[in-house]
Amino acid sequence: MIEARRLIKTFGLKPVLRGLDFHVEHGEFVALVGPNGAGKTTFLRILATLSKPSMGEVRVAGYPLPAQATAVRRRLGVVTHQPLLYGDLTAEENLRFYGRMYAVLKLKRRIEVVLEMVGLNVRRRDLVRQFSRGMQQRLAIGRAILHDPEILLLDEPHTGLDQEAAAMLDTLLRDVADRGRTVVMTSHDLTRAADLAERVDILHKGKIATSVRRGEIAPAELPGLYYSVTHD
């Protein structure tokens, strides 16, 4: 479903991705972890068609990027550090706007379901600019899943969420994965990454340094492996 080969991304003379290879099967849930500056956000932005690689090959849902970015976007749900919401619209109006863009069937009912999933049904008619950072993040997640995309890309989706909202997101992500959707999530939380994902990839110095599948090591051993990989 997602494949990158020898991917390179530079900003001026500064290399960020240095020949990265990455592969995700249909329906797989992969967590990308790594220190700040490892290239996690840069890589996710390339997959999300928000940035172009400097060199290398990228395919998402079989389509090459950036050549067929338009075809890829309809298959994606994306959560970035920017919520991509309209502050002067209500939560309901934001979802209606995006739902029309994606031609979501039975949109009114789908909006009701999604708002319930992210715990914002009682605030559906409130302006988004009145929302806290955590509430905006929850609505951004709702926007990302509104059209039931084949692939969900999430960059630190738990940022700004309180404990209850984070647990709600975990449940939502498990539900998405159980329905056979492909999920790639960046995270600084090793415990959460190991709990949610089938595979954890450690990104270091612009490359995948190592990959661990669920069951290969005990969750308690992951921090030790992470430290050894990222402090070479």
C-alpha positions as CSV (number, residue, x, y, z in Angstrom):
1,M,0.0,0.0,0.0
2,I,2.9,2.3,0.7
3,E,6.4,2.0,-0.6
4,A,9.5,4.2,-0.5
5,R,12.8,3.4,-2.0
6,R,16.1,5.2,-1.6
7,L,14.2,8.3,-0.5
8,I,16.2,11.5,-0.1
9,K,14.9,14.8,1.1
10,T,17.2,17.8,1.6
11,F,16.4,21.4,2.7
12,G,19.1,23.5,1.0
13,L,22.3,21.7,1.9
14,K,20.8,20.0,4.9
15,P,19.9,16.3,4.4
16,V,16.9,15.0,6.4
17,L,16.0,11.7,4.7
18,R,19.1,9.8,3.6
19,G,18.1,6.9,1.3
20,L,15.1,5.7,3.4
21,D,13.4,2.4,2.4
22,F,9.9,1.8,3.8
23,H,7.1,-0.7,3.0
24,V,3.6,-1.1,4.4
25,E,1.2,-3.8,3.4
26,H,-2.6,-3.2,3.0
27,G,-4.3,-3.1,6.4
28,E,-1.0,-2.8,8.4
29,F,-0.6,-0.5,11.3
30,V,2.9,0.9,11.6
31,A,4.3,3.3,14.2
32,L,7.3,5.5,13.3
33,V,9.3,6.6,16.3
34,G,12.6,8.4,16.6
35,P,14.3,11.5,18.1
36,N,13.5,15.0,17.1
37,G,15.1,15.7,13.7
38,A,15.1,12.1,12.6
39,G,12.8,12.9,9.7
40,K,9.4,11.5,10.9
41,T,7.3,14.6,10.0
42,T,9.2,15.2,6.8
43,F,8.6,11.6,5.7
44,L,4.9,11.8,6.6
45,R,4.5,15.0,4.7
46,I,5.9,13.4,1.6
47,L,3.5,10.5,1.9
48,A,0.6,13.0,2.4
49,T,1.6,14.8,-0.8
50,L,2.4,17.9,1.2
51,S,6.1,17.9,0.3
52,K,8.1,16.5,-2.6
53,P,11.1,14.2,-2.3
54,S,14.5,15.4,-3.6
55,M,15.3,11.9,-4.9
56,G,14.0,8.4,-4.8
57,E,10.7,6.6,-5.4
58,V,7.5,6.8,-3.5
59,R,4.2,5.0,-4.2
60,V,1.0,5.2,-2.3
61,A,-1.9,3.0,-3.2
62,G,0.0,2.1,-6.3
63,Y,0.3,5.7,-7.5
64,P,3.7,7.3,-7.9
65,L,4.4,10.5,-6.1
66,P,4.4,13.4,-6.7
67,A,3.2,12.7,-10.3
68,Q,-0.2,11.4,-9.3
69,A,-0.7,13.3,-6.0
70,T,-4.4,14.1,-6.9
71,A,-5.3,10.4,-7.1
72,V,-3.6,9.7,-3.9
73,R,-5.2,12.4,-1.8
74,R,-8.7,11.0,-2.1
75,R,-7.5,7.8,-0.5
76,L,-5.8,9.5,2.4
77,G,-6.9,10.8,5.8
78,V,-4.2,13.1,7.3
79,V,-3.6,14.5,10.7
80,T,-0.7,17.0,10.9
81,H,0.5,19.5,13.5
82,Q,-1.8,22.0,11.8
83,P,-5.5,21.2,12.4
84,L,-6.5,22.4,8.9
85,L,-9.8,23.7,10.3
86,Y,-11.8,26.9,9.8
87,G,-12.1,28.8,13.0
88,D,-15.1,30.8,12.0
89,L,-17.1,27.7,11.2
90,T,-18.7,25.3,13.7
91,A,-17.5,21.8,14.2
92,E,-20.5,20.5,12.2
93,E,-19.9,23.1,9.4
94,N,-16.2,22.1,9.1
95,L,-17.1,18.5,8.6
96,R,-19.9,19.3,6.2
97,F,-17.4,21.4,4.1
98,Y,-14.9,18.5,3.9
99,G,-17.6,15.9,3.4
100,R,-18.8,17.7,0.3
101,M,-15.2,17.9,-1.0
102,Y,-15.0,14.1,-0.8
103,A,-18.6,13.5,-1.9
104,V,-19.4,11.5,1.3
105,L,-22.6,9.6,1.0
106,K,-25.3,10.2,3.7
107,L,-23.2,13.0,4.9
108,K,-25.5,14.2,7.7
109,R,-25.6,10.8,9.4
110,R,-21.8,10.3,8.8
111,I,-21.1,13.7,10.5
112,E,-23.2,12.6,13.5
113,V,-21.3,9.4,13.8
114,V,-17.9,11.0,13.5
115,L,-18.7,13.7,16.1
116,E,-19.8,11.0,18.5
117,M,-16.6,9.0,17.9
118,V,-14.4,12.0,18.7
119,G,-16.5,13.1,21.7
120,L,-17.7,16.5,20.2
121,N,-21.3,15.9,19.6
122,V,-22.4,18.3,22.3
123,R,-20.1,21.0,20.8
124,R,-21.2,20.5,17.2
125,R,-22.6,24.0,16.8
126,D,-19.8,25.8,18.6
127,L,-17.2,27.8,16.6
128,V,-13.9,26.0,16.3
129,R,-11.9,29.1,17.3
130,Q,-13.6,28.7,20.7
131,F,-12.2,25.1,21.1
132,S,-9.1,24.2,23.1
133,R,-6.1,22.8,21.4
134,G,-7.1,19.3,22.4
135,M,-10.6,19.7,21.0
136,Q,-9.3,21.1,17.7
137,Q,-7.1,18.0,17.5
138,R,-10.1,15.7,18.1
139,L,-12.0,17.5,15.4
140,A,-9.0,17.2,13.0
141,I,-9.0,13.5,13.6
142,G,-12.7,13.5,12.8
143,R,-12.1,15.3,9.6
144,A,-9.4,12.8,8.7
145,I,-11.7,9.8,9.1
146,L,-14.8,11.4,7.7
147,H,-14.6,9.9,4.2
148,D,-13.4,6.5,5.6
149,P,-10.0,6.6,3.8
150,E,-8.0,3.6,2.8
151,I,-4.9,5.1,4.4
152,L,-4.6,7.1,7.6
153,L,-1.5,9.2,8.2
154,L,-1.1,10.7,11.6
155,D,1.7,12.9,12.9
156,E,1.8,12.8,16.7
157,P,-2.0,12.6,16.9
158,H,-2.1,12.4,20.7
159,T,-0.5,15.8,21.1
160,G,-2.6,18.1,23.1
161,L,-5.1,15.4,24.2
162,D,-6.0,14.8,27.8
163,Q,-6.0,11.2,29.1
164,E,-9.6,10.6,28.3
165,A,-9.4,12.0,24.8
166,A,-6.1,10.0,24.2
167,A,-7.9,6.8,25.3
168,M,-10.8,7.7,23.0
169,L,-8.3,8.1,20.1
170,D,-6.7,4.7,20.9
171,T,-10.1,3.1,20.6
172,L,-10.8,4.8,17.3
173,L,-7.5,3.8,15.8
174,R,-8.0,0.2,16.8
175,D,-11.4,0.3,15.2
176,V,-9.9,1.8,12.0
177,A,-7.2,-0.9,11.9
178,D,-9.8,-3.7,12.6
179,R,-11.7,-2.6,9.5
180,G,-8.6,-3.3,7.4
181,R,-7.4,0.3,6.9
182,T,-3.7,1.1,6.6
183,V,-2.3,3.3,9.3
184,V,1.0,5.0,9.7
185,M,1.5,7.0,12.9
186,T,4.5,9.0,14.2
187,S,4.8,9.0,18.0
188,H,7.2,9.9,20.8
189,D,5.3,7.5,23.1
190,L,7.0,4.1,22.8
191,T,4.5,2.4,25.1
192,R,1.5,3.6,23.1
193,A,3.2,2.9,19.8
194,A,4.0,-0.7,20.8
195,D,0.4,-1.2,22.1
196,L,-1.4,0.1,19.0
197,A,0.8,-0.9,16.1
198,E,1.7,-4.2,14.5
199,R,5.1,-2.9,13.7
200,V,7.3,-0.2,15.2
201,D,10.0,1.3,12.9
202,I,12.8,3.3,14.5
203,L,13.9,6.2,12.4
204,H,17.3,7.6,13.0
205,K,19.5,9.9,11.0
206,G,17.1,9.9,8.0
207,K,16.8,6.1,7.7
208,I,14.8,3.2,9.2
209,A,17.4,1.9,11.6
210,T,15.4,-1.1,12.8
211,S,11.9,-2.6,12.7
212,V,10.2,-4.6,15.4
213,R,7.0,-6.6,15.0
214,R,4.5,-7.1,17.8
215,G,5.6,-10.2,19.7
216,E,9.2,-10.1,18.6
217,I,10.3,-8.4,21.9
218,A,8.5,-7.7,25.1
219,P,7.0,-4.1,25.2
220,A,9.2,-3.4,28.2
221,E,12.3,-4.1,26.1
222,L,11.5,-1.5,23.4
223,P,12.9,1.6,25.3
224,G,16.2,-0.2,25.7
225,L,16.3,-1.1,22.0
226,Y,15.3,2.5,21.1
227,Y,18.1,3.9,23.2
228,S,20.7,1.6,21.7
229,V,19.7,2.4,18.2
230,T,19.4,6.1,18.6
231,H,22.6,6.6,20.6
232,D,25.1,4.8,18.3
